[in-house]
Amino acid sequence: MKAILKLLVGVAIGITAGLFIAANLIACFTDTTFAEFITKLKSTDFGEMMLAAGVGILAFLISQMCLIILHETGHLVCGLLSGYKFMSFRIFSLTFIKIDCRLRIRRYSIAGTGGQCLLTPPVLPLEKIPTGWYNFGGVLFNIVALLAVVPLFFVKLNPFLSECVVIFALTDAMLILLNGIPMKVSGAGNDAYNMLLLRKNPLAKRGFVIALRSNALLQQGVRPKDMPQDWFAVPETINYRDQLEVSIPMMAAGCLIDELRYADARTAYENLNNHKDEIIGLYVKEIACELVFLRLICGDIDGAKELLDENLKRYIKTYRKVMSSKERILCAIALKLDGNRKEATAIYGEVKKRRQDYLLQGEVDSDLAIMSDILTHRETIEINGTL
């Protein structure tokens, strides 16, 4: 009920704000005054008003979809022109990915994002790798789209078509502001923020480049343990409020799990968890997921229960179909927490059967190997709190 109430309040505020902005735009670009617009609005037939509202909502949804595609296309084009190579292109959960020189379609999503374009940086020294146009490309294409529709404000159109044009322009302007003004949203930097950050922070740039390169290898079926280990060298000082810097110790900890060094991996993730108040929310959830797994494997059942609240359970179940790591965690929960080996084995078998459905094949191979290890070879032996 709270969620529905928030939605209704949001819609009401959106409609009110939309009418206010529309009235001002009409007053600016036509002979109609603000007062005349309000008077006409009051005298409008209720059915016609509902139709206009419906057209407005539909126009907003279509505009948002088109503009997200355009935004990610901007990243793609500007990245390719900067020497990057194609990895994947995602709109909502629909993902186009290049595997073995062929374009394939997968389903994948990341909380808080409507799309994502991932490319591989050119093979150059870190300081020479360009990052500006790749990050700015999305905003650039949105600006071009906005400039393209401005002339339509001076053309007499059907009222509903005019409404669609205004909504498209407002939606585009919103995306330009959200991505073009340097800011952090829920702790994560937007395009403009990252563009500036990568110019002045070599460590953040290193995290950015390694994340893209490791992701490319994961898509091609390479496991973390088989990647160049110097990529995951953790610097002595980390700004935990910077998601690009934090990605380095997170990737290093993930590599330890892939090497079956569970005790060392637990130490690394516990250290990250100690900074959870500084780290962005999405990373905090990922850290908690891996700590549940590692505490269970290391015999700390109470510690795993402490982390495994309803919110984290819901998060794990939400992403289990697109992230094999979540199935690995559920396998450990079934085996170590519930004592249900049959369920744990069934989870392993399902991932093995669906392995081609996942986006990151290297991650799938890693998770299958880890599940096989905990199901067939490893017994939990607790010695001084470690395995």
Secondary structure by P-SEA (a helix, b strand, c coil): caaaaaaaaaaaaaaaaaaaaaaaaaaacccccaaaaaaaaaaccaaaaaaaaaaaaaaaaaaaaaaaaaaaaaaaaaaaaacccccccccccbbbbbcccbbbbbbbbbccccbbbbbbcccccccccccccccaaaaaaaaaaaaaacccccccccaaaaaaaaaaaaaaaaaaaaccccccccccccaaaaaaaaaccaaaaaaaaaaaaaaaaaaacccccccccccccccccccccccccaaaaaaaaaaaaaacaaaaaaaaaaaaaaacccccaaaaaaaaaaaaaaaaaacaaaaaaaaccaaaaaaaaacccccaaaaaaaaaaaccccccaaaaaaaaaaaaaaccccccaaaaaaaaaaaaaaacccccccccccc
